[in-house]
Amino acid sequence: MLLCYIIYVLVTAALFMGVSKLVPGWKVNGFGTACTVAVVYSLLSFLAWFLRIAGWLISLPLIILIPHFIMVALVNFTITLGVLFATDWLVDGFEIENTASAMVGAVILGILQAVLGWIIPGM
């Protein structure tokens, strides 16, 4: 279990390093900082899980206007942006310059994490 989390942190740190190379406005000072970012990001994501559930429940009445999967995606995306900005605020050496960079980086990070989730079960 601990080994799986360590592997998850290392892979997520590599993803953050990759996103920082691809997206202008993302800065990670080094792999050690990226590991710290991965740990903080994963802990904040875990703590924000109740917000996702609340967002899903709040979006249920809007199914009439907007398909539910779109509402769930919007809620998850918004919470992910909040987690990224909180991680930026908490970790020295990690910087997201603006909201547009955060949005582009969040999309790329989400896609890469989904692909890795398909390749490596349990990620």
C-alpha positions in Angstrom: 0.0 0.0 0.0 2.8 2.5 0.9 4.8 1.4 -2.1 1.8 2.1 -4.4 1.5 5.6 -2.9 5.2 6.3 -3.3 4.9 5.2 -7.0 1.8 7.4 -7.4 3.7 10.4 -5.9 6.7 9.8 -8.2 4.5 9.4 -11.3 2.4 12.5 -10.4 5.6 14.5 -9.8 6.8 13.5 -13.2 3.4 14.6 -14.6 3.7 18.0 -12.9 7.2 18.4 -14.3 5.9 17.5 -17.8 3.0 19.9 -17.5 5.4 22.7 -16.3 7.4 22.2 -19.5 4.3 22.2 -21.8 2.3 25.0 -20.3 3.6 28.5 -20.1 2.8 30.0 -16.7 3.6 26.8 -14.7 6.9 26.7 -12.9 8.3 23.8 -10.8 11.8 24.4 -9.4 12.9 20.8 -9.5 11.9 17.2 -9.0 12.0 17.5 -5.2 9.6 20.4 -5.4 7.5 18.3 -7.8 7.3 15.5 -5.3 6.2 17.9 -2.6 3.6 19.3 -5.0 2.4 15.8 -5.8 2.0 15.0 -2.1 0.2 18.3 -1.3 -2.0 18.0 -4.4 -3.0 14.4 -3.6 -3.8 15.3 0.0 -5.9 18.3 -0.9 -7.7 16.3 -3.6 -8.6 13.7 -1.0 -9.8 16.4 1.4 -11.8 18.1 -1.4 -13.6 14.8 -2.2 -16.6 15.8 0.0 -16.9 19.0 -2.2 -17.2 16.8 -5.3 -20.0 14.8 -3.7 -21.8 17.9 -2.6 -21.4 19.4 -6.1 -22.8 16.2 -7.7 -25.8 16.4 -5.4 -26.3 20.1 -6.1 -26.1 19.5 -9.8 -28.8 16.8 -9.8 -31.7 19.3 -10.3 -29.9 20.8 -13.3 -30.2 17.5 -15.2 -33.2 19.0 -17.0 -31.1 21.8 -18.4 -27.7 20.3 -18.8 -26.7 16.6 -19.1 -25.5 15.3 -15.8 -22.1 14.2 -17.0 -21.3 17.7 -18.2 -22.3 19.1 -14.7 -20.1 16.5 -13.0 -17.2 17.4 -15.3 -17.7 21.1 -14.6 -17.8 20.6 -10.8 -14.7 18.4 -10.9 -12.8 20.8 -13.1 -13.7 23.8 -10.8 -12.6 21.9 -7.7 -9.4 20.7 -9.4 -8.6 24.4 -10.2 -9.1 25.3 -6.6 -6.9 22.4 -5.5 -4.2 23.6 -7.9 -4.3 27.1 -6.7 -4.2 26.0 -3.0 -1.2 23.8 -3.9 0.4 26.8 -5.5 -0.2 28.9 -2.4 1.1 26.2 0.0 4.3 25.0 -1.8 7.3 27.2 -2.4 8.9 26.6 -5.8 5.6 25.8 -7.5 3.9 28.7 -9.3 0.9 29.0 -11.5 0.9 32.5 -13.0 -2.7 32.9 -14.1 -6.1 31.3 -14.4 -5.7 30.5 -18.1 -2.5 28.6 -17.4 -4.2 26.7 -14.5 -7.1 25.7 -16.8 -4.8 24.5 -19.6 -2.6 22.7 -17.1 -5.5 21.1 -15.3 -6.9 19.7 -18.6 -3.5 18.3 -19.6 -2.9 16.9 -16.1 -6.4 15.3 -16.0 -5.9 13.7 -19.4 -2.5 12.3 -18.5 -3.8 11.0 -15.2 -6.7 9.3 -16.9 -4.4 7.7 -19.4 -2.2 6.5 -16.7 -5.2 5.2 -14.8 -6.1 3.0 -17.8 -2.5 1.8 -18.2 -1.7 1.3 -14.5 -4.8 0.1 -12.6 -5.2 1.8 -9.2 -3.5 5.0 -10.2 
